[in-house]
Protein backbone atom coordinates (compact mmCIF):
# COMPACT_ATOMS: atom_id res chain seq x y z
CA UNK A 1 0.00 0.00 0.00
CA UNK A 2 1.18 3.51 -0.82
CA UNK A 3 1.68 6.20 1.82
CA UNK A 4 -0.77 8.97 0.96
CA UNK A 5 -0.10 11.40 3.79
CA UNK A 6 2.17 11.88 6.83
CA UNK A 7 1.10 14.09 9.73
CA UNK A 8 2.92 14.97 12.94
CA UNK A 9 0.57 14.41 15.90
CA UNK A 10 2.88 14.79 18.89
CA UNK A 11 6.39 15.52 20.06
CA UNK A 12 7.83 12.28 18.67
CA UNK A 13 4.73 10.80 17.07
CA UNK A 14 3.37 10.67 13.54
CA UNK A 15 0.31 9.41 11.71
CA UNK A 16 0.89 7.54 8.46
CA UNK A 17 -2.12 7.51 6.16
CA UNK A 18 -2.22 4.59 3.76
CA UNK A 19 -4.76 3.84 1.07
CA UNK A 20 -7.01 1.87 3.42
CA UNK A 21 -5.84 2.59 6.99
CA UNK A 22 -3.95 4.95 9.28
CA UNK A 23 -1.01 3.97 11.49
CA UNK A 24 0.24 6.01 14.44
CA UNK A 25 3.93 5.51 15.11
CA UNK A 26 7.10 7.15 16.44
CA UNK A 27 9.97 9.05 14.82
CA UNK A 28 12.42 6.23 15.65
CA UNK A 29 10.25 3.76 13.71
CA UNK A 30 9.89 6.25 10.83
CA UNK A 31 13.66 6.55 10.64
CA UNK A 32 14.28 2.81 10.84
CA UNK A 33 11.96 2.02 7.95
CA UNK A 34 12.79 5.22 6.03
CA UNK A 35 9.14 6.22 5.86
CA UNK A 36 8.42 8.91 3.28
CA UNK A 37 5.49 10.20 1.28
CA UNK A 38 4.39 7.97 -1.64
CA UNK A 39 6.56 5.10 -0.48
CA UNK A 40 4.93 1.71 -0.94
CA UNK A 41 4.75 -0.67 2.00
CA UNK A 42 4.21 -4.41 1.79
CA UNK A 43 1.81 -6.17 4.17
CA UNK A 44 4.81 -7.70 5.91
CA UNK A 45 6.46 -4.31 6.42
CA UNK A 46 3.23 -2.83 7.76
CA UNK A 47 3.06 -5.59 10.39
CA UNK A 48 6.70 -4.96 11.28
CA UNK A 49 6.03 -1.24 11.68
CA UNK A 50 3.07 -1.97 13.97
CA UNK A 51 5.18 -4.34 16.09
CA UNK A 52 8.04 -1.81 16.29
CA UNK A 53 5.53 0.87 17.26
CA UNK A 54 4.35 -1.21 20.22
CA UNK A 55 7.97 -1.71 21.30
CA UNK A 56 8.67 2.03 20.99
CA UNK A 57 5.51 2.86 22.94
CA UNK A 58 6.52 0.62 25.84
CA UNK A 59 10.04 2.09 25.76
CA UNK A 60 8.76 5.67 25.84
CA UNK A 61 6.31 4.91 28.67
CA UNK A 62 9.09 3.22 30.64
CA UNK A 63 11.40 6.21 30.18
CA UNK A 64 8.60 8.50 31.42
CA UNK A 65 8.14 6.17 34.41
CA UNK A 66 11.88 6.34 35.16
CA UNK A 67 11.99 10.13 34.81
CA UNK A 68 9.29 10.69 37.43
CA UNK A 69 11.55 9.49 40.25
CA UNK A 70 14.44 7.19 41.01
CA UNK A 71 13.55 3.56 40.17
CA UNK A 72 15.29 0.24 40.74
CA UNK A 73 15.45 -2.56 38.18
CA UNK A 74 12.98 -4.52 40.30
CA UNK A 75 10.49 -1.64 40.23
CA UNK A 76 10.75 -1.32 36.45
CA UNK A 77 10.25 -5.05 35.96
CA UNK A 78 7.14 -4.88 38.14
CA UNK A 79 5.90 -1.90 36.10
CA UNK A 80 6.45 -3.78 32.84
CA UNK A 81 4.65 -6.81 34.23
CA UNK A 82 1.63 -4.66 35.07
CA UNK A 83 1.76 -3.23 31.55
CA UNK A 84 1.55 -6.77 30.18
CA UNK A 85 5.09 -6.91 28.79
CA UNK A 86 6.22 -10.52 28.88
CA UNK A 87 9.59 -10.22 27.13
CA UNK A 88 11.38 -7.72 29.37
CA UNK A 89 15.04 -8.74 29.07
CA UNK A 90 15.76 -6.90 25.82
CA UNK A 91 14.30 -3.63 27.11
CA UNK A 92 16.02 -3.95 30.49
CA UNK A 93 19.38 -4.50 28.79
CA UNK A 94 18.79 -1.46 26.57
CA UNK A 95 18.03 0.67 29.61
CA UNK A 96 21.15 -0.62 31.36
CA UNK A 97 23.28 0.31 28.34
CA UNK A 98 21.84 3.83 28.59
CA UNK A 99 23.00 4.23 32.17
CA UNK A 100 19.93 3.24 34.15
CA UNK A 101 20.09 0.87 37.17
CA UNK A 102 23.61 1.75 38.32
CA UNK A 103 23.37 0.15 41.75
CA UNK A 104 25.89 2.33 43.61
CA UNK A 105 24.38 5.54 42.26
CA UNK A 106 20.83 4.38 43.01
CA UNK A 107 21.63 3.35 46.60
CA UNK A 108 23.45 6.61 47.33
CA UNK A 109 20.65 8.76 45.88
CA UNK A 110 17.91 6.68 47.52
CA UNK A 111 19.46 6.98 50.98
CA UNK A 112 19.99 10.72 50.56
CA UNK A 113 16.42 11.37 49.39
CA UNK A 114 14.74 9.18 52.00
CA UNK A 115 16.76 10.58 54.87
CA UNK A 116 16.43 14.20 53.70
CA UNK A 117 12.79 14.26 52.62
CA UNK A 118 10.99 11.79 54.88
CA UNK A 119 10.81 11.00 58.59
CA UNK A 120 12.45 7.61 58.05
CA UNK A 121 15.53 6.56 59.96
CA UNK A 122 18.50 4.38 58.90
CA UNK A 123 16.96 1.02 59.86
CA UNK A 124 13.83 1.50 57.76
CA UNK A 125 15.81 2.81 54.79
CA UNK A 126 18.11 -0.22 55.04
CA UNK A 127 15.16 -2.65 55.13
CA UNK A 128 13.52 -1.04 52.10
CA UNK A 129 16.72 -1.25 50.05
CA UNK A 130 17.35 -4.87 50.99
CA UNK A 131 13.74 -5.66 50.04
CA UNK A 132 14.66 -4.51 46.52
CA UNK A 133 17.39 -7.19 46.38
CA UNK A 134 20.38 -4.85 46.40
CA UNK A 135 23.79 -6.10 47.52
CA UNK A 136 23.86 -6.22 51.34
CA UNK A 137 27.42 -4.92 51.53
CA UNK A 138 26.66 -1.93 49.27
CA UNK A 139 23.54 -1.10 51.27
CA UNK A 140 25.44 -1.29 54.58
CA UNK A 141 28.23 0.89 53.19
CA UNK A 142 25.67 3.45 52.07
CA UNK A 143 23.85 3.49 55.42
CA UNK A 144 27.18 3.90 57.21
CA UNK A 145 27.71 7.19 55.35
CA UNK A 146 24.74 8.81 57.14
CA UNK A 147 26.10 11.27 59.69
CA UNK A 148 25.16 10.12 63.20
CA UNK A 149 24.85 13.71 64.44
CA UNK A 150 22.31 14.42 61.71
CA UNK A 151 20.37 11.32 62.74
CA UNK A 152 20.36 12.54 66.35
CA UNK A 153 19.17 16.02 65.35
CA UNK A 154 16.41 14.65 63.15
CA UNK A 155 15.27 12.19 65.80
CA UNK A 156 15.31 14.87 68.52
CA UNK A 157 13.00 17.08 66.44
CA UNK A 158 10.59 14.20 65.84
CA UNK A 159 10.51 13.23 69.51
CA UNK A 160 10.17 16.84 70.65
CA UNK A 161 7.14 17.30 68.40
CA UNK A 162 5.53 14.10 69.66
CA UNK A 163 6.15 14.85 73.32
CA UNK A 164 4.89 18.43 73.05
CA UNK A 165 1.69 17.29 71.37
CA UNK A 166 0.80 15.05 74.31
CA UNK A 167 -2.34 16.27 76.04
CA UNK A 168 -3.81 13.12 77.54
CA UNK A 169 -1.16 10.59 78.60
CA UNK A 170 1.20 10.06 81.49
CA UNK A 171 4.92 10.57 80.99
CA UNK A 172 5.64 6.85 81.11
CA UNK A 173 2.85 5.96 78.68
CA UNK A 174 3.73 8.78 76.30
CA UNK A 175 7.41 7.83 76.22
CA UNK A 176 6.52 4.21 75.52
CA UNK A 177 4.32 5.28 72.61
CA UNK A 178 7.03 7.57 71.24
CA UNK A 179 9.61 4.80 71.55
CA UNK A 180 7.40 2.44 69.54
CA UNK A 181 6.66 5.07 66.90
CA UNK A 182 10.31 6.03 66.42
CA UNK A 183 11.38 2.38 66.16
CA UNK A 184 8.77 1.89 63.43
CA UNK A 185 10.32 4.84 61.60
CA UNK A 186 13.66 3.08 61.70
CA UNK A 187 15.64 4.57 64.58
CA UNK A 188 17.64 2.54 67.10
CA UNK A 189 16.09 1.86 70.49
CA UNK A 190 19.24 2.97 72.30
CA UNK A 191 19.34 6.35 70.56
CA UNK A 192 15.61 6.93 71.16
CA UNK A 193 15.89 6.13 74.88
CA UNK A 194 18.91 8.41 75.28
CA UNK A 195 16.98 11.33 73.80
CA UNK A 196 13.82 10.56 75.79
CA UNK A 197 15.80 10.90 79.03
CA UNK A 198 15.93 14.64 78.31
CA UNK A 199 12.15 14.96 78.36
CA UNK A 200 9.82 15.23 81.32
CA UNK A 201 6.06 15.76 81.45
CA UNK A 202 4.19 17.44 84.26
CA UNK A 203 1.11 15.31 83.82
CA UNK A 204 -0.83 16.34 86.93
CA UNK A 205 -3.22 18.55 84.99
CA UNK A 206 -3.58 15.85 82.33
CA UNK A 207 -4.29 13.24 84.99
CA UNK A 208 -6.92 15.38 86.64
CA UNK A 209 -8.67 16.12 83.33
CA UNK A 210 -8.68 12.42 82.43
CA UNK A 211 -10.01 11.52 85.88
CA UNK A 212 -12.84 14.05 85.60
CA UNK A 213 -13.68 12.84 82.11
CA UNK A 214 -13.86 9.22 83.30
CA UNK A 215 -15.83 10.23 86.40
CA UNK A 216 -18.48 11.95 84.28
CA UNK A 217 -18.68 8.85 82.09
CA UNK A 218 -19.12 6.28 84.88
CA UNK A 219 -20.78 8.15 87.78
CA UNK A 220 -24.31 7.28 86.63
CA UNK A 221 -23.42 3.60 86.17
CA UNK A 222 -21.28 2.96 89.26
CA UNK A 223 -20.97 4.37 92.75
CA UNK A 224 -18.88 4.22 95.91
CA UNK A 225 -15.98 1.78 96.02
CA UNK A 226 -16.93 0.22 92.69
CA UNK A 227 -16.76 3.60 90.96
CA UNK A 228 -13.45 4.38 92.66
CA UNK A 229 -11.93 1.06 91.51
CA UNK A 230 -13.02 1.33 87.89
CA UNK A 231 -11.63 4.87 87.61
CA UNK A 232 -8.43 3.72 89.27
CA UNK A 233 -8.09 0.84 86.83
CA UNK A 234 -8.70 3.01 83.76
CA UNK A 235 -6.11 5.56 84.82
CA UNK A 236 -3.56 2.93 85.79
CA UNK A 237 -3.86 1.46 82.29
CA UNK A 238 -2.54 4.79 81.03
CA UNK A 239 0.47 4.30 83.30
CA UNK A 240 -0.08 7.17 85.72
CA UNK A 241 1.67 6.66 89.11
CA UNK A 242 -0.65 4.95 91.60
CA UNK A 243 -0.08 7.46 94.40
CA UNK A 244 -1.06 10.34 92.09
CA UNK A 245 -4.14 8.42 90.90
CA UNK A 246 -5.31 7.87 94.47
CA UNK A 247 -4.73 11.52 95.36
CA UNK A 248 -6.71 12.84 92.40
CA UNK A 249 -9.57 10.33 92.75
CA UNK A 250 -10.03 11.01 96.43
CA UNK A 251 -10.43 14.68 95.59
CA UNK A 252 -12.82 14.16 92.64
CA UNK A 253 -14.99 11.42 94.11
CA UNK A 254 -15.25 13.25 97.43
CA UNK A 255 -16.27 16.45 95.64
Protein Blocks (a to p, Z undefined) as FASTA:
>chain_A
ZZfbdcdfbfkbccdddfkbccdddfklmmmnopaehiacdfklmmmmmmmmmmmmmmmm
mmmmmmmpccdfklmmmmmmmnopablmlmmmmmmmnopailklmmmmmmmmmmmmmcbd
fklmmmmmmmnopafklmmmmmmmpcfklmmmmmmmmmmmmmmmpckbcfklmmmmmmmm
mmmnopafklmmmmmmmpccdfklmmmmmmmmmmmmmmmmggcjllmmmmmmmmmmnopa
fklmmmmmmmmmmZZ
